[in-house]
Amino acid sequence: MTAISRFTTNHEAVDHCSLFVLSTKSADREREVIMQLAFDFYGELPRGPVRGERLFFAVFPGAEDALRIEQFRRSFFEANHFRGSMLRQDRFHVSLHHIGDFKRLKASRSYAAELAGELVHLPAFEITLNALKSLGTFPKPGRALRHPLVLLGEGPGLVELHETLGAAMTKVGIRAFPDFTPHLTLSYGERSVLEQRIDPIPIHIASFCLVHSRVGKTEYRIIKRWPLLEPKPLLH
């Protein structure tokens, strides 16, 4: 049973991993840092012309692992009387690379991303989700601040996949960012949660996906899924 502790909130502190990166030298660089750290949330931020279609690479936990994550979330919410807008269980994922936001997704961009995916051949691996925290806030006119609550993860296989996929993207002409903070979003809450350790939740990753989403809607469409190679059993 995963231990659930009382969380610590801080409404005033600004985290260095906040979505608001104020120390960058230019608006373009600031946007890059924001997008790579937490592009899952970027659709909530105010910006210029609406770009309602998003393309990105991600990994998804299997059904049993997703259920264990959901059980942790439910226990945490109940133990702490926490409220928030929760992501559906079937949308739990760890983002790998943001490809772009578009007014209308072009087939050429999707095709290039598929070419990059085809270049990646790696073994399956495990991620360990071992910490909980909020990633910044979103000011939205007329609405309360929303704090994305995430589980932080780690694992050498995940880092290798991020780096290998980034190199493949560069090879086919898609810009890739080296910064990577692995996280799985649980909800958007009314209160901020400071980072705290949790009992580790291991999840098995057997594939990675190219995902098309509609910003602001609960719509994910997996364009293509690439299986990761399962290790062969040893022969005695």
Phi, psi and chi 1 to 4 in degrees:
 res  aa     phi    psi   chi1   chi2   chi3   chi4
   1 MET       -  129.1  178.9   70.6   69.9      -
   2 THR   -72.8  130.2  -58.8      -      -      -
   3 ALA   -73.7  137.2      -      -      -      -
   4 ILE  -116.0  121.0  -55.5  -63.6      -      -
   5 SER  -109.5  163.8   60.3      -      -      -
   6 ARG   -67.1  137.2  -58.7  -67.3  -64.9 -179.9
   7 PHE   -90.3  164.9   66.5   76.0      -      -
   8 THR  -108.2  132.3  -56.0      -      -      -
   9 THR  -109.9  153.7   61.3      -      -      -
  10 ASN  -149.8  107.1 -174.9  -22.5      -      -
  11 HIS   -83.7  -14.1  -63.4  -84.8      -      -
  12 GLU  -110.2  -29.1  -46.8 -132.8  -14.9      -
  13 ALA   -66.6  143.9      -      -      -      -
  14 VAL  -108.4  117.3  177.7      -      -      -
  15 ASP   -75.9  146.4 -164.4  -58.8      -      -
  16 HIS   -66.3  -20.1  -71.4  -63.9      -      -
  17 CYS   -97.2   14.3  -72.3      -      -      -
  18 SER   -59.2  155.1  168.6      -      -      -
  19 LEU   -69.6  -14.7  -58.9 -171.6      -      -
  20 PHE   -97.2  100.7  -62.9   96.9      -      -
  21 VAL  -100.2   99.4 -176.5      -      -      -
  22 LEU   -92.3   -9.5  -58.1  178.7      -      -
  23 SER   -94.4    0.8   60.8      -      -      -
  24 THR   -71.7  156.6   51.6      -      -      -
  25 LYS   -83.2  -18.4  -66.3 -177.0  178.8  179.8
  26 SER  -146.2  160.0   68.9      -      -      -
  27 ALA   -63.6  -36.1      -      -      -      -
  28 ASP   -64.1  -45.5  -72.2  -17.4      -      -
  29 ARG   -66.0  -37.9  176.9   54.5 -176.6  157.6
  30 GLU   -60.0  -44.4  179.6  176.2  -28.4      -
  31 ARG   -62.0  -40.1  176.3  179.9  165.9   85.6
  32 GLU   -61.5  -45.8  -69.9  172.6    8.8      -
  33 VAL   -63.1  -45.5  173.4      -      -      -
  34 ILE   -60.2  -47.7  -68.6  170.8      -      -
  35 MET   -61.8  -42.2  -68.1  -66.6  -77.4      -
  36 GLN   -76.1  -33.9 -170.9   53.7   42.3      -
  37 LEU   -68.1  -43.9  -98.5  179.5      -      -
  38 ALA  -153.4   57.4      -      -      -      -
  39 PHE   -69.1  -14.3   59.1   76.5      -      -
  40 ASP   -54.3  -33.9  -40.8   28.1      -      -
  41 PHE   -97.9   -5.6  -40.5  127.5      -      -
  42 TYR   -64.6  -23.8 -159.4   71.8      -      -
  43 GLY   -63.7  -16.9      -      -      -      -
  44 GLU   -84.9  -14.5  -59.2  -63.0  -29.6      -
  45 LEU   -82.7  145.5  -64.9  175.3      -      -
  46 PRO   -68.2  139.1   24.9  -33.2      -      -
  47 ARG  -158.9 -169.9   49.9 -175.0  168.6  160.6
  48 GLY   -77.7 -129.6      -      -      -      -
  49 PRO   -56.4  138.7  -24.1   33.5      -      -
  50 VAL   -65.4  127.9  174.6      -      -      -
  51 ARG  -121.2   93.7  -63.8 -173.3  176.2 -173.9
  52 GLY   -85.6   -3.9      -      -      -      -
  53 GLU  -119.8  134.0  -60.4 -166.5   63.0      -
  54 ARG  -125.9  143.6  173.3  171.1  -62.4  159.5
  55 LEU  -127.4  129.9 -164.8   63.2      -      -
  56 PHE  -156.9  161.5   63.5   96.5      -      -
  57 PHE   -98.1  144.1  -74.9  109.0      -      -
  58 ALA  -156.7  164.9      -      -      -      -
  59 VAL  -117.8  145.2  -66.1      -      -      -
  60 PHE  -119.6  138.6  -69.8   78.6      -      -
  61 PRO   -71.0  154.4   26.6  -33.7      -      -
  62 GLY   -68.5  172.3      -      -      -      -
  63 ALA   -59.1  -43.3      -      -      -      -
  64 GLU   -67.8  -41.0  -69.3 -174.4    5.4      -
  65 ASP   -66.7  -40.1  -70.9  -21.6      -      -
  66 ALA   -62.5  -36.0      -      -      -      -
  67 LEU   -66.0  -39.7  177.6   58.6      -      -
  68 ARG   -66.5  -36.6  -70.9 -168.3  -65.1  116.3
  69 ILE   -64.6  -41.9  -64.9  168.2      -      -
  70 GLU   -63.5  -38.7  168.7   59.4   26.5      -
  71 GLN   -65.1  -39.5  -70.1  170.3  -20.3      -
  72 PHE   -62.5  -45.9  167.7   84.2      -      -
  73 ARG   -60.4  -45.4  177.7  172.3   67.7  177.1
  74 ARG   -61.5  -42.8 -170.7 -179.0  -53.2  124.8
  75 SER   -64.9  -41.5  -62.7      -      -      -
  76 PHE   -64.2  -45.2  178.7   82.7      -      -
  77 PHE   -62.0  -43.4  -88.3   52.3      -      -
  78 GLU   -68.3  -42.0  -69.8  176.3   -3.6      -
  79 ALA   -66.8  -28.5      -      -      -      -
  80 ASN  -112.2    7.9  -65.1  -76.1      -      -
  81 HIS    50.0   45.2  -53.3  -71.4      -      -
  82 PHE   -91.0  140.8 -165.5   76.3      -      -
  83 ARG  -123.2  147.9  -62.6  176.7   60.7 -173.1
  84 GLY   176.2  168.7      -      -      -      -
  85 SER   -85.7  113.2  173.9      -      -      -
  86 MET   -93.1  139.3  -65.6 -172.1  -71.7      -
  87 LEU   -72.8  145.1  -93.1   71.4      -      -
  88 ARG   -63.4  148.3  -67.8 -157.7  -42.3 -100.3
  89 GLN   -58.5  -36.1 -176.1  176.1  -39.4      -
  90 ASP   -76.1   -3.6   62.1  -18.9      -      -
  91 ARG  -103.9    1.4  -68.5 -173.0   65.6 -168.5
  92 PHE   -58.2  128.9  -72.3  156.1      -      -
  93 HIS  -161.6  162.4   68.8  -81.8      -      -
  94 VAL  -114.7  118.6  176.3      -      -      -
  95 SER   -73.1  140.9  -57.7      -      -      -
  96 LEU  -105.5  -56.4  -67.5  167.3      -      -
  97 HIS  -145.4  134.8  -78.5  -77.6      -      -
  98 HIS   -88.0  127.0  176.4  -96.8      -      -
  99 ILE   -94.8  -38.8  -61.9  169.4      -      -
 100 GLY   164.5  160.9      -      -      -      -
 101 ASP  -110.3  136.3  -74.7   -3.0      -      -
 102 PHE  -136.5  148.7  -48.2   91.7      -      -
 103 LYS   -63.4  -40.4  -71.2 -176.5  179.3  179.7
 104 ARG  -147.4  124.1 -175.7  173.9 -179.4  179.9
 105 LEU   -68.2  125.7  180.0   60.2      -      -
 106 LYS   -90.6  142.8  -65.8 -177.8  178.6  179.5
 107 ALA   -60.7  -32.7      -      -      -      -
 108 SER   -64.4  -37.7   58.9      -      -      -
 109 ARG   -69.7  -43.0  179.0   60.9   59.2  154.6
 110 SER   -63.4  -39.8  177.5      -      -      -
 111 TYR   -64.5  -42.7  177.0   67.0      -      -
 112 ALA   -61.9  -40.7      -      -      -      -
 113 ALA   -64.5  -38.1      -      -      -      -
 114 GLU   -64.4  -38.7  -71.1 -173.8   48.7      -
 115 LEU   -60.4  -40.7  -69.9  179.1      -      -
 116 ALA   -63.1  -44.4      -      -      -      -
 117 GLY   -60.1  -36.2      -      -      -      -
 118 GLU   -66.0  -21.7  -64.4  -68.7  -17.2      -
 119 LEU   -81.9   -8.1  -63.7  174.8      -      -
 120 VAL   -98.4  123.5  176.3      -      -      -
 121 HIS  -135.9  100.6  -56.4  -78.5      -      -
 122 LEU  -136.2  160.4  -68.5  172.2      -      -
 123 PRO   -77.6  159.5   27.1  -34.3      -      -
 124 ALA   -65.1  160.2      -      -      -      -
 125 PHE  -155.3  176.8   56.5   86.5      -      -
 126 GLU  -117.2  147.0  -75.7 -160.0  -10.3      -
 127 ILE  -112.0  143.5  -57.8  172.6      -      -
 128 THR  -110.0  116.6  -58.6      -      -      -
 129 LEU   -87.7  115.3  -57.1  172.8      -      -
 130 ASN  -134.1    7.4   53.9   19.0      -      -
 131 ALA  -151.5  159.4      -      -      -      -
 132 LEU  -130.8  139.0  178.3   79.3      -      -
 133 LYS  -166.5  168.9   71.3  175.0  -66.1 -176.0
 134 SER   -99.5  144.6  -66.2      -      -      -
 135 LEU  -110.8   85.9  -74.8  178.8      -      -
 136 GLY    68.8 -168.6      -      -      -      -
 137 THR  -140.2  162.7   57.7      -      -      -
 138 PHE  -120.6  111.1  -60.5  120.8      -      -
 139 PRO   -79.3  122.3   28.1  -30.4      -      -
 140 LYS  -130.2  126.0 -157.8  167.5 -173.3 -179.1
 141 PRO   -51.2  128.4  -25.6   34.9      -      -
 142 GLY    78.7    4.0      -      -      -      -
 143 ARG  -132.1  156.0  -64.4  179.2   60.3  177.3
 144 ALA   -69.0  156.6      -      -      -      -
 145 LEU   -61.9  145.5  -66.8  177.3      -      -
 146 ARG  -119.9  128.1  -56.8  174.8   70.5 -159.8
 147 HIS  -108.5  112.2  -57.9  -98.8      -      -
 148 PRO   -66.4  120.7  -16.7   30.2      -      -
 149 LEU   -97.1  124.1 -178.6   65.1      -      -
 150 VAL  -130.4  156.6  -53.4      -      -      -
 151 LEU   -97.6  132.6  -68.8  174.3      -      -
 152 LEU   -91.9  139.3  -59.6  178.1      -      -
 153 GLY  -127.4  164.4      -      -      -      -
 154 GLU  -152.2  159.9   61.2 -177.5   13.3      -
 155 GLY   162.1  132.7      -      -      -      -
 156 PRO   -60.4  -32.4   19.7  -31.3      -      -
 157 GLY   -64.6  -37.5      -      -      -      -
 158 LEU   -67.7  -42.4 -177.2   62.7      -      -
 159 VAL   -63.8  -41.7  173.5      -      -      -
 160 GLU   -63.6  -40.3 -176.6 -179.5   14.8      -
 161 LEU   -64.3  -43.6  176.3   56.1      -      -
 162 HIS   -59.3  -46.5  174.5  -94.6      -      -
 163 GLU   -69.0  -43.5  -67.7  176.5  -10.6      -
 164 THR   -65.7  -42.3  -56.8      -      -      -
 165 LEU   -66.9  -38.2 -173.9   53.6      -      -
 166 GLY   -61.2  -42.1      -      -      -      -
 167 ALA   -64.5  -38.8      -      -      -      -
 168 ALA   -66.5  -39.6      -      -      -      -
 169 MET   -61.5  -45.1  -70.0  168.3   59.8      -
 170 THR   -60.4  -38.6  -59.8      -      -      -
 171 LYS   -63.1  -34.0 -170.8  170.5 -176.6  177.1
 172 VAL   -96.4    6.9  -59.0      -      -      -
 173 GLY    92.7   17.2      -      -      -      -
 174 ILE  -104.4  130.0  -58.7  175.3      -      -
 175 ARG   -69.3  132.3 -170.4  175.4 -173.4 -176.7
 176 ALA  -123.0  144.7      -      -      -      -
 177 PHE  -105.3  135.6  -62.3  103.4      -      -
 178 PRO   -74.5  -25.0   28.2  -35.0      -      -
 179 ASP   -64.5  139.4  -59.5  -48.0      -      -
 180 PHE  -152.8  118.1 -173.2   41.1      -      -
 181 THR  -121.5   92.8  -58.3      -      -      -
 182 PRO   -61.0  126.4  -19.6   32.1      -      -
 183 HIS  -153.8  151.4   59.1  -87.3      -      -
 184 LEU  -122.6  119.3 -175.7  148.5      -      -
 185 THR   -78.4  133.4  -52.7      -      -      -
 186 LEU  -101.2  -42.9  -64.2  174.8      -      -
 187 SER  -166.4  174.9   69.1      -      -      -
 188 TYR  -118.9  107.9  -60.1   91.6      -      -
 189 GLY  -104.9  171.5      -      -      -      -
 190 GLU   -84.3  -17.3  -62.0  174.5   -6.9      -
 191 ARG  -122.3  151.2  -69.2  175.4  -74.0  174.2
 192 SER   -89.6  141.3  178.3      -      -      -
 193 VAL  -115.4  123.5  178.9      -      -      -
 194 LEU   -71.9  154.2  -65.6  179.2      -      -
 195 GLU   -60.9  135.4 -176.8  170.0  -15.8      -
 196 GLN  -149.1  148.2   58.7 -166.6  -92.7      -
 197 ARG   -76.0  150.9  -53.8  -64.8  -70.3 -175.2
 198 ILE  -130.9  165.8   65.0  169.3      -      -
 199 ASP   -60.9  129.7  -73.8  -11.1      -      -
 200 PRO   -56.8  138.8  -23.5   33.9      -      -
 201 ILE  -116.6  102.4  -55.1  173.6      -      -
 202 PRO   -79.4  137.8   27.5  -31.2      -      -
 203 ILE  -130.3  140.8   60.7  175.3      -      -
 204 HIS   -92.1  132.4 -175.9   68.0      -      -
 205 ILE  -113.4  115.0  -59.3  -61.1      -      -
 206 ALA  -110.3   -2.4      -      -      -      -
 207 SER  -164.0  167.3   64.5      -      -      -
 208 PHE  -131.4  158.6   68.9   96.9      -      -
 209 CYS  -133.1  152.3  -56.3      -      -      -
 210 LEU   -99.4  121.4  176.6   62.5      -      -
 211 VAL  -118.0  136.1 -175.8      -      -      -
 212 HIS  -110.8  123.7  171.3 -141.6      -      -
 213 SER  -127.8  157.1   73.6      -      -      -
 214 ARG  -102.9  116.6  -62.3 -170.6 -179.5  -82.7
 215 VAL   -59.8  130.1  177.1      -      -      -
 216 GLY    85.8   -2.6      -      -      -      -
 217 LYS  -119.3  158.7  -59.6 -178.1 -177.1  -64.0
 218 THR   -89.9   56.9   57.3      -      -      -
 219 GLU  -126.4  113.6 -131.9  179.9  -74.6      -
 220 TYR  -119.9  130.6  -83.0    6.7      -      -
 221 ARG  -122.5  118.6  179.0  172.5   69.5   90.5
 222 ILE   -82.2  112.3  -65.9  178.7      -      -
 223 ILE   -73.0  -43.4  -64.2  176.1      -      -
 224 LYS  -155.6  145.5 -169.4  158.7 -174.1  177.3
 225 ARG  -121.5  131.6 -176.1 -172.3  -60.4  -89.0
 226 TRP  -111.3  118.6  -70.4  -89.7      -      -
 227 PRO   -70.3  143.3   24.5  -32.2      -      -
 228 LEU   -93.6  146.8  -62.6  169.0      -      -
 229 LEU   -73.5  125.5  -55.4  176.4      -      -
 230 GLU   -81.1  137.8  -66.8  -70.4  -10.4      -
 231 PRO   -63.4  140.9   22.0  -32.2      -      -
 232 LYS   -76.3  141.9  -64.4 -179.5  179.4  179.9
 233 PRO   -65.7  145.7   23.2  -33.3      -      -
 234 LEU   -70.6  137.8  -63.9  175.2      -      -
 235 LEU   -90.8  133.5  -61.4  177.6      -      -
 236 HIS   -98.6      -  -63.6  -76.4      -      -
